[in-house]
Amino acid sequence: MPNENTDPISNPDLIHYNLFFKSWHFKDVQYKDYFWKYAKTTPFYEELKSELDNYADKQRIEDRAKLDHMLEKENITVVDPNNWIQVKNKGERIKL
C-alpha cells in the first residue's frame, strides 16, 4: 500500500490502494508511475485522469485529516488494556 512514511518497494508485485493516497486523487503518490503506466492501457484512463484533475485541494486536506484521525485512534488502541492482544496476553479466552 502506498505510504508516505515508508520507503518504496522495488518492483512491487501488487499495489493495493486503499483508504488514502490514491493516484487518481493525489499527484505525488508512491508507485504512481506503475499506476499510470497500466491505467493508460485501460478504457478508464481518461476518467481516472479527470478525477485526478477535478479532485479539489479541499478534498485532499480532508483525506489527510481523516488519516491523521485514524492514526491517532491507532495510538490509543495500541495502549488500551482491553484491546485484543492485551486480553489475549492476559490468558483470557477470546471469541470473535
VOFITOR-826596 format. One record per residue: x, y, z of N, C-alpha, C, CB in turn; residue number from 1. Coordinates in pm, 1 decimal. Glycine has a CB too. Layout:
residues N
   n_east  n_north     n_up  ca_east ca_north    ca_up   c_east  c_north     c_up  cb_east cb_north    cb_up seq
        X        Y        Z        X        Y        Z        X        Y        Z        X        Y        Z NUM
...
end
This chain:
residues 96
   n_east  n_north     n_up  ca_east ca_north    ca_up   c_east  c_north     c_up  cb_east cb_north    cb_up seq
     85.0   -117.2      0.0      0.0      0.0      0.0     89.7    123.6      0.0    -96.8     -0.3    122.4   1
     55.4    220.9    -80.5    132.0    344.8    -77.3    127.0    405.7     62.3     78.6    444.7   -181.9   2
    243.7    448.4    108.7    252.9    503.2    242.7    369.6    600.2    244.4    270.2    390.9    349.8   3
    342.3    724.4    271.9    449.2    824.3    268.1    546.0    810.1    385.4    389.7    964.1    267.7   4
    519.1    720.8    477.8    606.7    700.4    592.8    701.1    581.3    577.1    523.7    682.1    716.0   5
    695.8    514.5    463.2    784.6    400.3    440.2    854.8    414.9    306.3    706.0    267.7    445.3   6
    970.6    354.6    297.6   1043.2    355.1    170.8    969.7    267.1     71.5   1189.5    306.7    189.5   7
    969.3    306.6    -55.1    901.6    223.4   -155.5    972.7     90.1   -176.4    892.6    298.2   -288.2   8
    895.9     -7.4   -218.1    947.8   -139.9   -250.8    990.6   -138.2   -397.1    840.8   -252.1   -223.8   9
   1105.6   -192.4   -425.6   1149.7   -201.8   -564.8   1070.4   -310.3   -634.6   1301.7   -230.8   -573.8  10
   1020.2   -281.5   -750.7    946.5   -377.8   -832.2    837.0   -451.8   -755.1   1042.2   -477.7   -890.4  11
    739.2   -379.5   -702.7    632.5   -448.0   -627.7    551.4   -539.9   -718.6    539.3   -345.2   -560.9  12
    504.0   -649.4   -662.4    419.7   -742.6   -737.3    274.1   -698.2   -736.5    431.7   -883.6   -679.5  13
    233.8   -635.6   -628.5     95.1   -592.7   -613.4     94.2   -460.7   -538.4      9.6   -700.4   -538.8  14
     15.9   -366.8   -588.3     -1.6   -238.4   -520.3   -148.4   -226.7   -485.6     46.5   -117.1   -609.0  15
   -175.7   -211.5   -357.7   -313.6   -204.4   -311.4   -341.7    -62.2   -263.9   -340.3   -307.8   -197.6  16
   -426.4      7.6   -338.5   -467.0    141.9   -299.0   -592.5    129.5   -215.4   -490.5    233.9   -422.7  17
   -578.1    152.0    -84.8   -697.1    156.1     -1.8   -687.7    278.7     87.2   -712.5     25.9     82.4  18
   -798.0    321.5    136.1   -807.2    437.8    222.3   -759.2    564.7    152.1   -727.1    414.8    348.5  19
   -633.0    602.1    169.7   -586.3    733.1    124.3   -470.5    718.5     25.9   -543.4    819.3    244.1  20
   -430.8    829.8    -29.8   -315.8    837.4   -120.6   -332.5    752.6   -246.5   -191.0    794.2    -48.0  21
   -445.2    770.8   -309.3   -472.0    704.0   -436.5   -415.4    790.6   -549.1   -625.8    678.9   -456.4  22
   -361.8    727.5   -650.0   -300.9    800.6   -761.7   -401.3    885.6   -837.4   -235.2    703.9   -857.2  23
   -526.4    852.1   -831.5   -628.2    930.2   -901.1   -685.9   1040.6   -812.2   -740.2    838.6   -949.4  24
   -626.9   1058.2   -691.1   -666.2   1168.0   -601.9   -547.9   1258.3   -565.8   -728.6   1111.8   -474.5  25
   -427.9   1202.7   -560.1   -308.0   1277.7   -524.2   -205.3   1263.8   -636.0   -249.5   1228.1   -388.6  26
   -138.2   1373.2   -670.1    -45.3   1371.7   -783.4     89.1   1308.4   -750.8    -23.1   1511.5   -832.4  27
    131.2   1313.5   -627.3    263.5   1262.5   -593.3    250.4   1149.5   -491.8    353.4   1375.6   -537.9  28
    207.5   1035.3   -539.3    183.5    918.6   -454.7    287.3    812.2   -487.5     38.9    863.2   -474.4  29
    329.2    741.5   -383.6    419.0    628.2   -404.3    360.0    535.2   -510.4    443.2    551.4   -271.2  30
    442.3    488.5   -598.8    405.0    392.1   -704.0    315.5    452.0   -812.9    334.5    273.7   -641.5  31
    305.3    583.5   -819.6    218.8    646.1   -919.5    259.7    608.4  -1062.5    221.6    797.9   -902.9  32
    390.0    592.6  -1085.0    435.4    559.1  -1220.4    381.8    423.4  -1265.2    588.4    559.4  -1226.8  33
    379.4    327.7  -1174.6    320.9    196.2  -1207.2    171.2    212.2  -1238.6    341.6     95.0  -1088.4  34
    104.7    285.7  -1150.4    -40.3    301.0  -1167.3    -73.4    361.0  -1303.2    -98.5    388.8  -1055.8  35
    -11.3    474.7  -1335.2    -46.5    543.8  -1459.7      0.4    466.8  -1583.6     13.8    684.2  -1460.4  36
    109.0    393.6  -1572.3    154.1    310.2  -1684.5     44.1    211.7  -1724.1    284.4    233.8  -1647.5  37
    -13.0    144.7  -1624.8   -114.9     44.0  -1654.2   -253.0    105.3  -1674.5   -120.4    -58.1  -1542.5  38
   -278.1    217.3  -1610.4   -407.0    285.4  -1630.5   -423.0    325.2  -1777.1   -418.1    410.9  -1539.1  39
   -312.2    365.1  -1839.5   -316.9    406.0  -1980.7   -362.4    293.9  -2073.1   -180.6    454.9  -2024.9  40
   -349.2    170.6  -2028.2   -386.9     56.4  -2112.5   -533.3     16.6  -2094.1   -297.4    -62.9  -2081.6  41
   -605.4     91.3  -2010.7   -745.1     56.5  -1983.2   -839.7    158.6  -2044.9   -769.4     46.9  -1832.0  42
   -965.3    121.6  -2059.0  -1063.8    218.0  -2108.8  -1100.0    324.2  -2004.1  -1189.7    144.7  -2153.0  43
  -1045.0    314.1  -1883.3  -1078.0    406.9  -1774.9   -977.1    518.5  -1758.2  -1089.9    332.3  -1646.3  44
   -874.0    520.0  -1841.3   -765.6    616.3  -1825.5   -815.7    760.7  -1821.7   -665.8    599.8  -1937.8  45
   -892.9    799.8  -1918.2   -940.8    939.1  -1923.8  -1027.0    973.1  -1802.0  -1021.4    962.9  -2053.3  46
  -1107.5    879.1  -1759.5  -1191.8    900.9  -1641.1  -1105.1    918.7  -1515.4  -1290.3    782.2  -1622.0  47
  -1001.3    837.8  -1504.4   -911.3    848.5  -1389.6   -834.5    980.3  -1390.5   -813.5    731.5  -1388.3  48
   -786.4   1020.2  -1507.3   -716.4   1148.2  -1519.0   -810.0   1263.2  -1484.1   -659.9   1166.6  -1661.2  49
   -932.9   1254.1  -1530.0  -1031.5   1358.4  -1499.4  -1058.0   1366.0  -1349.7  -1163.0   1332.2  -1574.7  50
  -1066.5   1250.3  -1285.3  -1089.5   1250.2  -1141.1   -972.3   1315.6  -1068.1  -1111.1   1106.5  -1090.0  51
   -850.1   1285.6  -1111.2   -732.6   1348.1  -1051.2   -736.2   1499.8  -1072.4   -603.1   1288.4  -1110.9  52
   -766.5   1541.4  -1193.3   -769.2   1684.2  -1224.6   -879.3   1758.7  -1150.1   -786.9   1703.7  -1373.1  53
   -986.9   1690.0  -1117.3  -1101.1   1754.9  -1053.0  -1109.9   1731.1   -902.8  -1227.0   1708.0  -1116.9  54
  -1019.0   1653.8   -850.0  -1018.1   1629.6   -705.0   -963.9   1755.7   -639.7   -931.1   1502.2   -666.4  55
  -1043.9   1819.6   -560.6  -1011.0   1951.2   -506.6   -911.0   1942.8   -391.4  -1137.3   2021.3   -459.9  56
   -834.3   2049.5   -376.1   -740.5   2055.9   -264.6   -813.1   2038.5   -131.6   -664.4   2188.9   -266.4  57
   -934.8   2090.8   -123.3  -1013.8   2074.7     -1.1  -1034.9   1926.2     29.4  -1150.1   2146.9    -14.7  58
  -1061.3   1846.6    -73.9  -1080.2   1703.0    -54.5   -950.5   1636.9     -8.1  -1129.6   1637.3   -184.5  59
   -837.7   1681.0    -62.9   -709.1   1625.5    -21.8   -680.3   1658.7    124.0   -596.4   1678.2   -111.6  60
   -711.8   1780.5    163.5   -693.0   1821.5    303.2   -782.3   1737.8    394.4   -724.1   1972.9    321.0  61
   -905.3   1714.6    352.8   -997.1   1630.5    430.9   -945.2   1488.1    441.6  -1136.9   1630.4    367.8  62
   -890.9   1434.5    332.5   -834.1   1298.8    334.9   -718.5   1290.3    434.5   -785.8   1257.5    193.9  63
   -631.6   1389.2    432.5   -518.6   1390.1    525.2   -566.3   1399.2    669.9   -424.3   1506.7    493.4  64
   -669.5   1480.1    694.1   -724.8   1492.1    829.4   -784.8   1359.1    874.6   -831.8   1603.5    834.8  65
   -852.1   1288.8    784.0   -908.9   1157.7    817.2   -797.7   1057.8    850.2   -995.4   1104.8    700.2  66
   -689.4   1062.7    774.5   -576.1    974.3    802.1   -516.9   1007.0    938.9   -468.1    987.2    691.7  67
   -496.9   1134.5    967.5   -442.5   1174.1   1098.0   -532.1   1125.3   1210.8   -426.3   1326.8   1105.9  68
   -662.6   1137.6   1192.5   -758.1   1092.1   1293.5   -746.2    940.4   1314.2   -902.5   1129.7   1252.3  69
   -735.1    867.8   1205.7   -722.6    723.1   1212.9   -593.8    684.4   1286.4   -724.7    661.7   1071.6  70
   -484.5    754.1   1258.1   -357.4    723.9   1323.7   -362.4    757.6   1472.6   -243.4    800.7   1256.5  71
   -432.2    864.4   1507.9   -449.6    898.5   1649.5   -525.9    787.0   1721.6   -524.5   1033.7   1664.4  72
   -630.9    736.3   1657.5   -707.9    626.3   1717.7   -621.4    501.8   1731.8   -832.9    594.4   1633.0  73
   -535.2    478.6   1634.7   -445.9    363.0   1641.0   -354.1    374.4   1762.7   -362.4    351.2   1511.0  74
   -300.4    493.0   1787.3   -212.4    513.2   1902.5   -285.7    486.4   2033.6   -156.3    655.5   1902.1  75
   -412.2    521.5   2040.4   -493.2    497.1   2160.4   -522.9    348.0   2174.7   -625.4    577.9   2154.6  76
   -556.7    284.0   2064.8   -592.0    141.7   2066.6   -474.4     54.8   2109.8   -640.7     97.7   1928.9  77
   -355.1     89.8   2066.3   -236.4     10.2   2098.9   -216.2      0.5   2249.9   -111.6     70.8   2033.1  78
   -244.4    106.3   2323.5   -221.6    105.1   2468.7   -347.5     74.3   2549.2   -166.1    238.2   2512.6  79
   -457.9     51.0   2483.6   -583.0     18.8   2552.5   -568.9   -117.6   2620.3   -703.7     19.3   2452.9  80
   -590.5   -124.5   2752.2   -575.1   -253.1   2821.3   -678.4   -357.2   2778.4   -584.7   -232.1   2970.6  81
   -780.3   -314.8   2706.7   -883.6   -408.3   2662.6   -876.5   -438.9   2512.9  -1019.8   -352.9   2696.4  82
   -764.2   -405.2   2450.1   -754.2   -441.2   2308.6   -730.0   -591.3   2295.2   -640.5   -361.2   2239.0  83
   -742.7   -642.4   2177.0   -738.6   -786.5   2153.7   -610.7   -850.5   2206.8   -752.1   -815.1   2006.0  84
   -496.9   -793.7   2173.5   -370.4   -857.4   2212.6   -348.4   -848.8   2363.2   -252.7   -792.3   2139.0  85
   -390.4   -738.7   2425.7   -373.9   -726.7   2571.2   -457.7   -832.5   2643.2   -414.0   -584.8   2619.2  86
   -579.8   -850.8   2598.3   -668.0   -951.2   2659.7   -611.6  -1091.0   2635.9   -812.4   -940.6   2602.7  87
   -565.4  -1117.0   2516.9   -506.8  -1247.6   2485.3   -383.7  -1273.8   2571.7   -469.3  -1255.4   2335.9  88
   -298.7  -1172.3   2587.5   -177.6  -1188.1   2668.2   -208.3  -1213.2   2815.9    -90.5  -1064.8   2654.6  89
   -325.1  -1172.7   2860.4   -366.8  -1199.8   2999.4   -413.8  -1344.4   3014.7   -479.9  -1102.7   3042.4  90
   -422.8  -1415.1   2901.0   -465.6  -1554.2   2905.5   -615.6  -1571.8   2898.4   -414.9  -1618.0   3029.1  91
   -686.7  -1462.2   2873.1   -831.7  -1473.5   2863.9   -870.5  -1529.9   2728.0   -899.1  -1336.7   2887.1  92
   -980.2  -1600.4   2728.6  -1029.9  -1659.8   2604.2  -1096.6  -1550.6   2520.2  -1130.3  -1776.7   2633.8  93
  -1066.8  -1552.8   2394.0  -1120.9  -1452.6   2302.1  -1207.2  -1522.3   2199.7  -1007.8  -1371.9   2232.8  94
  -1324.8  -1472.0   2181.6  -1415.7  -1526.3   2081.2  -1452.4  -1412.5   1987.0  -1543.9  -1590.2   2147.0  95
  -1421.9  -1431.4   1862.0  -1452.9  -1328.3   1761.7  -1583.5  -1356.0   1694.0  -1343.0  -1318.7   1657.9  96
end
